[in-house]
Amino acid sequence: MRANAIGAGLAGLALRLFFVLKLPVSDSGDAPFYIELAWNWLKNGVYGAAVEGRLVPLDSRVPGYPAFLAAIFSIAGKSSRAVMLAQVFVDVATCFVIALIAARLAPEPSRRRVAIAALWLAALCPFTANYTAVVLTETLVIFLTALAILLLLEGEARESDAVSSVTAMRGLSPWLLGGIVVGFGALVRPETPLLLAAIGLVLLTQWRRAADWKKLFRAGALLAVGFLLPLLPWAARNWRSLHEVQLLTPRYLQMPDDFSPRGFDAWTATWLWKFGDVYRTLWQLNSGEISIDSMPPAAFDTPEERRRVEAMLNLYNYTLTLSHEQDDAFGELARERTARHPLRTYVTIPLLRSLVMWFTPRVELLPNSSPLHPVASEWEDDRGDFLFTLGMALVNAGYVALAMAGAWFIRGRSGVAFLILFLVIRTLFIAGFIETPEPRYVLECFPAIVALGAQAFGRGQRQLSSNGSG
């Protein structure tokens, strides 16, 4: 087992170093803003950014990832490469945490085999490895998510069979430690507390009888206290610097003196589910022209509605700035569309977004990518890139299929319901409440996906053990 573990660790390290050294992405998405926040915090003592030439404190991003960057910058200077190399080691550590999660889920006869399978699946996962080569929150929050899952599983197991195999400091409850890790995770990505929603539902179901309410109250109190402990300094800073009560971040992450285009967002929520449409609409807003011809037919219910949108976009394209009046007009259109087809807004579009996020090829950071539609023209234009993208889509589907099979094989075991609930709750939250259905938003689910998928590799050993004992 030791040789297998060392081999998987080295393979995972090599894969991540390949991405960092050969395919780094230094300026993707929010990366420049995170770097600015970290540098201003480190050099000027202000967690904020320049607004109209003046450095002002902000709360539009939680401080966990900028703190991680600032710690690295204090040693290596303002180096994105140093951040990526640090993320390589964080992600390799995550692989070993995932192996422990898989072992905790598995029956005793197959734990060693399942742990090794999980370690290799995690080490060779190209999707999480790829994100070590970009200055974004994914690598750090995936590690914290995996660690929180492990501790919460330990809490559930300790209550059921009084066995503690993970918590070295037996004086500390895994509920308290799990809450603390979720709190730190929330300081990196504010949706991390969805883990607590999942474990909370499991505990409410298990301990619904009055005889168990004492255990339920104790676990809930420890989780809540642990969760709040890391957040209190951030909340105190927001009260002192911004005179507001803010534990995480505002719902809309606007800069001072900006307004959030809630009407426009509500309108796109009635039809937008393809990731490509995000580039053409939401990410163009207030920076570039938005063409009516780039929108799918589903964006309009009638020709008259299309003319209304075209007229509003013509006004916007003249200034490249969405006014309050234009945003209100899009909001009114969103209400009309939702009133006509509420199931489309609240069921169909979130479901399609969920499928896109889960089954995308995940090549958005890679140079050799290609759309898969239309198949004939993409095949003719660049067969190499088309085959690469198709291969990544199949690998992604393979991980999801393994997770489904593994969950079925160990159905009924402690911890399985928690992981499945977490996957469902997080997917529904991202698909229903986040404006941009980016594939990276479900990467935080991969510790659960890999740990469940590894269970499929222990099935044969469990059958042999069962036959032998019979």
TAQUIFEN-V704264 format. One line per field, one symbol per residue. phi: phi as a letter, one per 20 degrees, with the letter a starting at -180 (. if undefined). psi: psi as a letter, one per 30 degrees, with the letter a starting at -180 (. if undefined). A space follows every 10 residues. Layout:
phi: ???
psi: ???
This chain:
phi: .fffffffff fffffffgff edcfcecele ggffffffff ffedmceabf clmcfcfccf cfeffgffff ffffddmfdf fffffffgff fffggfffff fffffffgfd ffffffffff fffeffffff efebecfggf ffffffffgf fffffffffe cldcddffef fdffffffff fffffffdcf egfggfffff ffffffdffg fdffffffff ffffffffgf efffffffff edlbebfccf gdeeegmece fffffffffe becefffffe cfeegmcbfd effeefgffc ebgfffffff ffffffffdl ceefffffff ffffffffff cffffecffg fffffffedf fldfedfecb fecfffffff fbffffffff fffffgffff fffffffffd gnfgoffgff fgffffffff fecdfdfegf fdffefgfff ffffffedff fffffffffe
psi: eeeeeeeeee eeeeeeeeee eehljfhkbg eeeeeeeeee eeefgkialk jhgkjkklgf klgeeeeeee eeefegaije eeeeeeeeee eeeeeeeeee eeeeellefg eeeeeeeeee eeegjfeeee ffgkilfeee feeeeeeeee eeeeeeeeee ggkjfejejf fkkfeeeeee eeeeeffekf geffeeeeee eeeeeehfle fgeeeeeeee eeeeeeefef feeeeeeeee efhljjecll ekhllkgllk ieeeeeefff fkfkeefeef deffkgflkj keffklfffk fleeeeeeee eeeeeefefg kkleeeeeee eeeeeeeeee ieeeefeeee eeeeeeeegl fhgffkeilk lfkkeeeeee ejeeeeeeee eeeeeeeeee eeeeeeeeeg kflkfeeeee eeeeeeeeee effkejikff fgffffeeee eeeffffgee eeeeeeeef.
